Amino acid sequence: MKKICEILDELKPRSNGKKHEDLLTFVKDRPGHDKRYAIDATKITKELGWKPDENFETGILKTVEWYLNKV
C-alpha cells in the first residue's frame, strides 16, 4: 500500500499537499485472515524456463498509471 501511495504522490499529488499515505486506515484482522501472500516462481522458472516480463516495481507503476488513465 505504501508503494502505491508513493507512486500517487509523484504522479498525482493531493491538492492539499499532504501524502496519500495519510488517507490509509487500518482495521483489526479478521479471524482466518491471511497474514502474507507470496508466490515462489522457482519451479516454473527451473522446469519451463519462464521468467516474468515485469518485476514488482515496474508492474505496480504500470498498474497505477493504467488506473489513473481510466479516471
C-alpha positions as a Markdown table, in Angstrom:
| # | Residue | x | y | z |
|---|---|---|---|---|
| 1 | Met | 0.0 | 0.0 | 0.0 |
| 2 | Lys | 2.8 | 2.4 | 0.9 |
| 3 | Lys | 4.4 | 1.9 | -2.6 |
| 4 | Ile | 1.1 | 2.8 | -4.3 |
| 5 | Cys | 0.8 | 5.9 | -2.2 |
| 6 | Glu | 4.4 | 6.9 | -3.1 |
| 7 | Ile | 3.6 | 6.5 | -6.8 |
| 8 | Leu | 0.4 | 8.5 | -6.4 |
| 9 | Asp | 2.3 | 11.2 | -4.5 |
| 10 | Glu | 4.6 | 11.5 | -7.5 |
| 11 | Leu | 2.1 | 11.1 | -10.4 |
| 12 | Lys | -1.0 | 12.8 | -8.9 |
| 13 | Pro | -0.2 | 14.8 | -5.8 |
| 14 | Arg | -3.1 | 15.7 | -3.5 |
| 15 | Ser | -4.3 | 19.3 | -3.8 |
| 16 | Asn | -3.7 | 20.0 | -0.1 |
| 17 | Gly | -0.1 | 18.9 | -0.4 |
| 18 | Lys | -0.5 | 16.0 | 2.1 |
| 19 | Lys | 0.7 | 12.5 | 1.3 |
| 20 | His | -1.7 | 9.8 | 0.1 |
| 21 | Glu | -0.4 | 7.6 | 2.9 |
| 22 | Asp | -2.2 | 9.9 | 5.3 |
| 23 | Leu | -5.5 | 8.5 | 3.9 |
| 24 | Leu | -4.7 | 4.9 | 5.0 |
| 25 | Thr | -6.6 | 3.5 | 7.9 |
| 26 | Phe | -6.0 | 0.0 | 9.3 |
| 27 | Val | -8.7 | -2.3 | 10.7 |
| 28 | Lys | -8.3 | -5.3 | 13.0 |
| 29 | Asp | -7.6 | -8.5 | 11.2 |
| 30 | Arg | -10.5 | -10.9 | 10.6 |
| 31 | Pro | -10.3 | -14.4 | 12.1 |
| 32 | Gly | -8.5 | -16.6 | 9.5 |
| 33 | His | -7.2 | -13.6 | 7.6 |
| 34 | Asp | -4.0 | -14.3 | 5.6 |
| 35 | Lys | -1.0 | -12.6 | 7.2 |
| 36 | Arg | 1.1 | -12.8 | 4.0 |
| 37 | Tyr | 0.7 | -13.6 | 0.3 |
| 38 | Ala | 3.7 | -14.8 | -1.6 |
| 39 | Ile | 4.5 | -16.5 | -4.9 |
| 40 | Asp | 7.5 | -18.7 | -5.5 |
| 41 | Ala | 8.2 | -19.0 | -9.2 |
| 42 | Thr | 11.3 | -21.1 | -8.8 |
| 43 | Lys | 9.7 | -24.3 | -10.1 |
| 44 | Ile | 8.2 | -22.8 | -13.2 |
| 45 | Thr | 11.4 | -20.9 | -13.9 |
| 46 | Lys | 13.5 | -24.0 | -13.4 |
| 47 | Glu | 11.3 | -26.5 | -15.3 |
| 48 | Leu | 9.9 | -24.4 | -18.1 |
| 49 | Gly | 12.4 | -21.5 | -18.3 |
| 50 | Trp | 9.6 | -19.0 | -17.7 |
| 51 | Lys | 10.5 | -15.6 | -16.4 |
| 52 | Pro | 8.1 | -12.7 | -15.7 |
| 53 | Asp | 8.2 | -9.7 | -18.0 |
| 54 | Glu | 7.8 | -7.4 | -15.1 |
| 55 | Asn | 9.2 | -7.2 | -11.5 |
| 56 | Phe | 7.0 | -5.7 | -8.7 |
| 57 | Glu | 8.4 | -2.2 | -9.1 |
| 58 | Thr | 7.7 | -1.9 | -12.8 |
| 59 | Gly | 4.5 | -3.8 | -12.7 |
| 60 | Ile | 2.9 | -1.7 | -9.9 |
| 61 | Leu | 3.9 | 1.5 | -11.6 |
| 62 | Lys | 2.3 | 0.4 | -14.8 |
| 63 | Thr | -0.8 | -0.7 | -12.9 |
| 64 | Val | -1.2 | 2.6 | -11.1 |
| 65 | Glu | -0.6 | 4.5 | -14.4 |
| 66 | Trp | -3.3 | 2.4 | -16.1 |
| 67 | Tyr | -5.9 | 3.2 | -13.4 |
| 68 | Leu | -5.0 | 6.9 | -13.5 |
| 69 | Asn | -5.6 | 6.9 | -17.2 |
| 70 | Lys | -9.0 | 5.3 | -16.7 |
| 71 | Val | -10.2 | 8.1 | -14.3 |
